[in-house]
């Protein structure tokens, strides 16, 4: 390790033999199309389905009222006094609260017919005042998204506000700015999809979904449909990217499941791209107002910040609207050591698409805010930005390090990581290039950001946040069959991150078995043990941790079987490289196949404490969090005439603890940075004041293509976590966390302006305004 | 697959991956829905249904096209190749092999569109530069890899194919 083993699970995908949701079909399958609200906020006075029902090929048309009695609303909970729960009906029946909310569903023999018939559903709406932004929603006299709630604020959280702020005031210098992260979404190239099939012979509802969280989705379906978990099996087949946007329970998953039970036919819904952009899960849409206090020598004294998150119409399951404000609150201090920190965060409901997770979540705001303020401070006191950072980073001797923002970081060496990035980028050469460029009147800028990513979070963290719908542990079942071949069943499924290969490598290296003898199963609640699923950079830490523990238990069992066979003491034996040697006869050993034979055939007598067979199941509660760290540096040039940004060079120094597969890690980092480039320069879901989405296609919502994405140099350090099994730290989101700040800072540096009110993405128009506002 | 409720279907003849198919199809059915739904050849993926992402790229009479914005009836008497045509038996096509060896894919959903676009590129330009690769692949979106490994894969594929 960390060998870049190729991913065998990719071979069928390369040959066009993948089985994604839309590739699965049954002979008697029906298809659905949803009728969606064109209004952001309106009362539903009537839904007339009669004409639609009469269309040839239509099997059923149901409105919200038709299913109201049978389906419980999505109502995730958060144990926090500042939280307000919301009822999200899978099909709206009394009111719609965002454009794209489902108001009826059409079931037909094919999708074309279903969509045609959907046009014949006549809905009478009575428009209501639209809460178009968090700022509006927070006003005391604002109209309400939910009439039954006290306000539009779904969550209010604070940390450190009760502290005496004398320390903060003591700082010689204050710098402040506002940072606005756009409303974005993940755009996995595969849209969401679900097929449900009720099987009467086993009283089982089988649900195939492009979900990141099969077990948690099953929990959600139980709650909504009022049936037991053992009556539901959720299967995630090949999934074409998730990035967090597929970790929320979709209303459509619930409706399709209900229809399968109602009609006793397999039902399929494949989301189209317009639905994906308009009515699947959005993310971020955050304003952070922040102030940094520092001494003239560059020492940070304190930070205070306020985050306002526009979370759309409903709490999403399982994370709720608390996701962004909690994460931002714990992320803003980053890798820096200082005294004073106070934070308040608000999740405000509006008449927009509900908010879910997307790669990086509030951690993206960490460097956006802190690194932005640090650059402003460096300009103010005339200190080099790299030096200023070095002065304030937590030291390797500080671990476990309690961040001023609250969380405790396990390990790392931030100054060494910064040095590595400076060296790899040849920072001083970049500065020379910049001087030359400036002499020529060109706009060349350098940006950097030092940041951490809290990953693989365990039960302590979710308990503290009050997130009761997330189990926060994962599990692995590992078994050896009677021929000595291995199978692992793990609760963290793949959306393309190469888990099957990574997990097989872990098994191979711990049990000394060749990779060809190992099969990894993911994404099926009927075969994998219960666990959280894949999100928040947790697969390797949590699923991999469970797997390593299972391998350890299995080794222990193998030793006890060998001890019984040779009638020796357990302590005299060791399982090494796939075999155990006889302590009394060094030429004699038992291979994994021999041991499997002993475990499965009745001829070997086993002591009562050793169960026959070779199968172990381990649940693993990972540490509260293990913190990966990274430093990103970018050299960008802005075209003087068009204000187009060209990323000329991009360097990453990263430390994600013990690695298993170097190429997979690099793929995560590069892919993450690409999504971060989208946030910095291109991607924005914008709404007008009537709550109409203005960027509902990939012609309007721009994601980075191959032109916008530079070659990225990656250099690595490995500081194994002392807290997690295996020393692992997650790395799935790191790239997305660092890139927006790095590119923003490089652009500001190129323009020679300091951060005041930064709104991403920095489109040519916004860069033009930044440049010229400063000059005027 | 697609039921004709309009009695408006046309008979089309279409060669897909060397096999001639004769089917009745409604004029409104897209080529990709026809290939996937009617013929059951599902390697071609639908990513955006508006011609932006490139996941549905197929080779149409030797040219890469977006099968989500072409109608099946327009393909009457023409020839289409999908990703399934690339490998022969167990053997991966050199482009597929190079994508695999260079981690040029993660989730694999956009991959068939990339593979076919690259096949077209390398048939015209056996030794493309980085700039040329970027130019040619600018119509395909990948959300996972960050493209760098795809560029490496294309260069590797070019070497493999020149050696053949």
Interface residues (C-beta under 8 A of the other chain):
Chain A: X4 X6 X7 X10 X11 X13 X14 X15 X16 X17 X18 X20 X22 X23 X25 X55 X56 X57 X109 X110 X112 X113 X116 X186 X187 X188 X189 X190 X191 X238 X239 X240 X241 X243 X270 X272 X273 X274 X495 X496 X497 X498 X663 X664 X666 X667 X669 X670 X671 X672 X673 X674 X675 X697 X698 X699 X703 X705 X706 X707 X709 X711 X712 X735
Chain B: X1 X2 X3 X5 X26 X28 X29 X36 X37 X40 X41 X42 X43 X44 X45 X46 X47 X48 X49 X50 X52 X53 X55 X82 X83 X84 X86 X87 X92 X96 X99 X100 X101 X103 X105 X106 X107 X108 X109 X110 X111 X112 X115 X133 X134 X137 X138 X139 X140 X141 X142 X143 X144 X145 X146 X147 X148 X149 X150 X151
